[in-house]
Amino acid sequence: MTRYLGMIVLVGVASRIAALPTSDDLKRTVAPIINLGYAKYQGVSLAAGVDQYLGIRYAAPPLGDLRWRAPQDPQPQVDVQDASRVCNQKRVKISYR
């Protein structure tokens, strides 16, 4: 009985692995450029027919007088912005000692 249960689990795991997306499913191509008025963004088209745009700015950074205030529109950008990945922000190490 244990032997059959082990085989059922193994078949279940194998079927799950077979259902995972392959590298062909994850291929990316260039998506259309979108214009949001304040900036233009170039994203990627995924194999599933979905255009993906990551890291789009939605407001000006909350610095100085903008801290703890309502969001302000972001500064206009002339160049097309890369929206193929999320921006990498610097990590700040906080110590509570």
Buried (B, 14 or more C-beta within 10 A) or exposed (E): EEEEEEEEEEEEEEEEEEEEEEEEEEEEEEBEEBEBEEBBBBBBBBEEEEBBBEBBBEEEEEEEEEEEEEEEEBEEEEEEBEBBEEEEEEEEEEEEE
